[in-house]
Amino acid sequence: MSTDPQQYIDDMAHSRGYVLDYHKVMAKHDFAVLQAANGMVSAAYLEQRTLDRTTKELIFIVSLTVMRAPKSHIQSHIRVALDLGVSSQEILEAIEISLPEAGVVAFQGGVEAWREVVGADGLEPTVSVHEGGNGTP
């Protein structure tokens, strides 16, 4: 990777398929820390080792869902997984793994992130019902 902050962030975008807002801020305001953090991420996530990139993306999606990461962060990994050829159904099944371990609130956050990215809709009841919103199990 480059030692020029702009080229570095461009290289990150190319290798990851996304960059987060904090990457952009750190590239401008504390480039050395961004490089250090990105080195660890590269070793664990970007470099080809035993697990392939699609498996790593699914693990990231589940772990971010369990940790209740910001929706935009989960969505960045959903988009990369889709770009890599992972089906929307496979991504949903991965997110469903979070339900028994992290609970319904974390699961709902992951499903909502997925729904927005893939454009999924649901069935509306044909009977009178109160709206539950996104937070009601």
Secondary structure as GFF3:
##gff-version 3
##sequence-region A 1 137
A	DSSP	alpha_helix	5	16	.	.	.	ID=ss1
A	DSSP	alpha_helix	21	29	.	.	.	ID=ss2
A	DSSP	alpha_helix	31	41	.	.	.	ID=ss3
A	DSSP	pi_helix	42	46	.	.	.	ID=ss4
A	DSSP	alpha_helix	53	66	.	.	.	ID=ss5
A	DSSP	alpha_helix	71	83	.	.	.	ID=ss6
A	DSSP	alpha_helix	88	96	.	.	.	ID=ss7
A	DSSP	alpha_helix	98	102	.	.	.	ID=ss8
A	DSSP	alpha_helix	104	118	.	.	.	ID=ss9
###
